[in-house]
Amino acid sequence: MKQKILLCMLGIVSLMHSPLFAQETITLDLNAPVDPAELVLDPEKGYWTDAFGNAPLVFEHFTFAHSGGMYGTSGYWSDFIVGSNGDAGDYGSANAASDEWLSNQWGNMAGGGIRTGDDGSVLKDVDGKVLTEKGIRYLLANSSNGDPAVTFDGEYEAVGVYLNSHPWPYYSNLYGDAFSRILDQEGDYYKVTISGVNADDEKTGEVEHFFAEYSDGALHQSADWEWVDLSSLGKVSGLKFTLSSTDVGEWGMNTAAYFCLDRLQVRTVDTDGIPALPTVTAQVYPNPVADQLTVTGSAIRQVTVFDFLGRPVYQLQADGQSRLTIPASQWSKGAYIVRIADADGVVSRKIVKK
C-alpha cells in the first residue's frame, strides 16, 4: 500500500511539472492587432493614422485606452497610440531652432522599437543595452486627459514592461520650453507610477519608474529602453499609469506628459496548482517553413501574415475550414507573425522563413 501511495504521489508531482500545469508568459504583440484588425501607420511620420479617432486599441489579451478628436483642423489624442519612426530629435525645447513638437510627437529617445530574435527574446549589445530599429512598432502614451490604462481579458500575474523616454519631456527637462522649466534643482523628477488593479478596480500595489531625476548636482535621464519589474503588483486585471513631476503650475504638471512602452508581459494565474486549459487550438507548421505553411484551427475565419515590421504580406478569408495551406516560397527569410481568427478567438503564432 505504501508503495502504491508513493507511486501515486510521484505521478502527481510529475504531472504538475508537465506543460499541462506550466504557467504561460504572455507578451504584448503590436504586430497582431485585434481591433482594429489592421493598424495603418503614416508612411512619413510613422504613427497610427487613426490617432485622432476615439476607440480603444485591442490586442490579444490587452486593451489599451485611447481617445481623440478634432479641434478645428487640428487633431488631438490621449492615452495610447502606436508609433514606429523612432525619431529622437529636439523639436521644441529652448535649445531647438523651432517649436514643432505637436507635428513631431511620434518618436522615442531610444531611436526605434525593440529588436527581438527569432525566439522573441529581446536583443542587447555587449553592455546590456537594448537594440532598437526604426520601423519597429512601440506604444506612445499621453496622459493629458487622465491616467492611461490597459485592461486584460482576465486575471494575470504582472511580470514587467519596457519603458522609454519621449523626446518632448526629455529635452524640455534639459533645456526648458515654452511651458516647462529645466529640472535643475535637487530632488527634481519626472516619473510614472504604475498601479495594478484587480477586477473590482481596487489597487493591488504600485511601482515607480523615474524618467528624470536630479541628484548630486546633475540631472539623470536614460535614453534607452529600460525593463521595469512589475511582479510586486501580484494578480491584476489591468494597469494604470500616472505621470508626475516637480514642475507644477496653476493648471497642474508643466512637463509634457508623454512616455513610450513596449513588450508588456503578464503570466497566466495558477489557481490552486491547476490552471485552466487553453481554449485556442490554432497551430501553424512546419516551423521553420520553406515552401508551404499549414494552418489548423476550429472553423478558421481569417489568416493574416505580417513581416517583422508589422506589414501584412498575406491575407486569406476562410469560411470555416479546419485546415488551410499557405504558399510561403516567395517570402524573404526572417521572422513572421501569423494571426489566426477562428471559432475559439484570435491567436498569433511566430514563425521563421528559412
N, C-alpha and C positions, 0 to 999 in steps of 0.2 A: 504493500500500500504506500509506504514512504517513497519507494522508487517511482511509483506512478505519479504521486503528487509532485515530486521533484521534476520529472519529465514534463508535466503539465505546466509548471511554473517556468521552466526553461523555454517552453514553447511560447508562452505569453510574452516573456521578455524578448524573445527573438522577433515575434510579430510586432511588438511595439517599436522595435528598431528598424522595421522594414519600411519601404517607401510609403506603404499604406498609412503609417502614422507619422510620417515626416511632415514638419511644418514647411509651407511653401513661402519663399520670399518673393514678393510681387514688386516690380519696378515700373514706374511710370514710363510709358512708351508714347512719345509725342508724334511718332510716325504712324500711329494706329488710332486715329480719332473715331469715335462712335457717333457723336452728334456735335457739329455737322459731320457727315460721312467723309467729306474731303476738306482739308484745310488748305486754302489757296493763299499763297504768300505773294506780296507785291514783288515783282522781279527786280526792281531798282532799290527800294528801301528795305526789303526783306522783313515785312511784317504782315500779319494776318489781314487780308483785305476786308474782312468784316469786323475790324476792330471797333468801329463806331456803331455796331449793332447792339442788340440788347438781349442776348441769350447766353446761357452758360456754356462752358466748354466741357464736353463729356468725353472721357477716355475710358477704357476698360477698367472698372473698379473705382475710378476717380472722377468727381465732378467739380470743376473749378468755377467759382463765381465770376461773372463778367457782366458789366453794364456799360452802356454807351449811348450816344445820340449825336444829333447835330444842333449846333447853335449858330444860326445863320448859315454861312458857308463853311464854318469850321466844325470839325468833329472832336468829340471828347470821349474818353473811356476811363474805366476804373476796374479794379480787381486784377484779372489776369488776361493776357493775350499771348500769342505765340510770335516769336521773332527768330531771325536767323542770320542777320548781317554781321553781327559781331563787331560793330563799329565802336571803337573806344575813343573817338575824338571828342575834343572840348568845343562845344558849340554855344556856350553862353555864360561862362564864368567871367569874372572881372579880368581874367588873363586872356580871354578869347577875343578874336577880331570882331565878332558879331554876336548877336543874341538870337540864335535859331534853334533853341532846344526843342520846341514843340514839333518842328518838322524833322528833327533828327533824334527822336527819343526811343529808338528801337534797338540800340546796341547794348553791349555789356563790356566791362573792363577787361575781361579775360581774352577778348578778341574773337570769340566764337563759342559754339556749342561744344559739349564734351565728346571727345573721341572715345570710342569703345572698340574692343577686339571682337573677333568672330563669336566668342562665347558670351559677349555682353559685358565683359569686365571693363572698368574704366582704365584707360591708358595713361601712364605717367612717365615723366622723364627720370633720369638717374637721381635727381634731387627730390623726387616725390611730387613734383608739380604736375597738375592735371593738364594733359594735352588737349588743345582745342582746334577748331577748324571753322572758318566762315562757311555758312551754308547749312551747318548742323543746327537743328531746332533747339530752342530753350524757351522758358516762360518768362515773360516780363510782368512784374506786379506793380500796381499803382494803388495806394491806399487813400486817395484823395476823398473818396466817398465812404470811408469806414475801413474796417479791418478785413482785408481779403481772406477768403476762406475756401477750403477744399473739403468736400464731404465724400465719404466712402460708401460703397454699396453694402456695407455690413460692418461688423466689429473686427478690428485687426490690432495686432501689436505694432506700435510705432517702432521703426528702425532708424531712419535718418533721411537726410536730404542734402543736396549740394546747393549752396548759395553763392552768389557773386554780386559784387558792387555794380551799380548802374552809373554810367558816366556823369549824369547830371549832378547827383549829390556828391560823387567822388571829387570832381573838380571844384564844385562850389565849397566843399569843406576845406579845400586847399586855398582857394583864392577869393571866395565870396562871389555873390552875383547880385542881381537886382532885387532879390528877395531875402537872401540869407547871408549871414556873416561867416567869416573864416572861423573854423574851430581851432582856436589858439590859446585857450585858457585851460589850466589844469582841471581835469575832471570832465571836460567836454566830451560828448559822444554822439554817435548816430547808430542806433541799434534796432533790431527786430526781436520781439518777444513772440515765441511760438507756443501757443496754448493747445493742449489736447482737450477734446470734448467727447463725451460719451453720447449714447443715443438720446439721453434726456437733456442734452446741451449743457451738461454740468462739466466744469473744468476738472481734468484729471491731473494737471500739472503744467509747468511751463519751462521753457528753455530759452535763454538769451543768446543772441549772436551779435557781436559788435562789428559793424562795417567800418567805423571810425572811432578812435579813442585817443584823446590827448593825455599823455602821462610822461613824466620825467622830461618835460621840456620839448616834447616832439609829438606830432600827430602821426598815429599809426593806422594805416589803411592797407588792405591787401587787394590787389587787382586780380587775384587768382580765384578759381572755383575752390571753395572750401567745404569739406564734409562737416555736417552738424549732426551729432548723435542725438536722436530723439527717443531712445529706448526708455528713458526715465518717465516718459509720459504714459507708459503702460498700454492698456487696451483702450482704443479710441475708435470713434466713428467719424472723426474729422479733425481738422486743424484750423486755427485762426492765427493770422499774422498781424501783429500790432507794431507799427513803426513809431519810434520816439527819438527825440533829440534834445540837447540842451539849448539849442537855438529856437526859442519860442517867443512869439509876439502876441499881439492883441487877438489875432484870429487863430491862434494855435501854432503848430510847428512850422517854422520857416523853411527848414531843409526840405528839398524836393523829395517827395515820398515815393521813391522807386527802389526796386531791387530785382534781381534775377534768380531763377530757381530751375532746377532740373534733377532728374534721377531720384525722385521721391520714392522711398521704399517702405513697405509695411510687410508684416508677416501674418499668415493665417493663424487664427487663435486655436490653441489646443484645448478643447473642452473636456476636462476630466480624462485627458490622455487619448480621447477618441474624437479627432476632428471629423467634420462632415466630409463625405467623399465628394470629389469634384463632379459636377454635372456636365461640363462641357467635354465632349468626346472627340472633337475635330482634331485631326492629325494630318501632317504632311510628311512625305518620304519619296525618294531617299534623301538623306541629308549628310554630306554634301550632295548636290544634284548636278548632273552633267547635261542631259538632253531632255528629260521628261520628268515632271513633278506630279505626284499623285496626291490628291486631297480627299480625305474621307471625313464624314460628319453625319449629323442627323438632319435630314431634309435641308440640304445646303441651299441658301438663297443667293449668296453673292461671295465671290472670291476676288480680292484685290491684292496685288503685289506692289510693294514700294521698295525703291532702292534705298541706299544708306542715307541719302539726303532727304528722304521723305517724298520723293517724286513717284507718282504711280507709273508703273511700267507695263502693267497688265490688269485687266478687269474682266470678269465673266459674271453675267447674270444667270443664275440657275433656277430651276423650277422644282426643287425638292429632291434632287438626286442625293445618294449617299456616297457616291464615288465619282470624282472628276479627274481628268488628265489634262495637264497644262504644259504646253511646249516651252522649254527653257533654254534651248540651244543657242538662241540669239542674244541672251543676256550676257552682259560683261561679268567677268569674275569679281567676286566680292560678296558682301553680306546683303540680305534682303529680308523684308518683313512680309509675311503672308497673313492677311487678315481674312478670317472666315466668319461669315454670318450664317448661322443655321438655326434649327429649332431650339437649341439649347442656349443660344445667345451669340455673343461676338467674342472671338478669341484671336490672338495674334501669335504666330509662330515665327521664330527666326531661323533662316536657312542660309546656306553658303553655296554660291555657284562656283564650281571648280573649273 
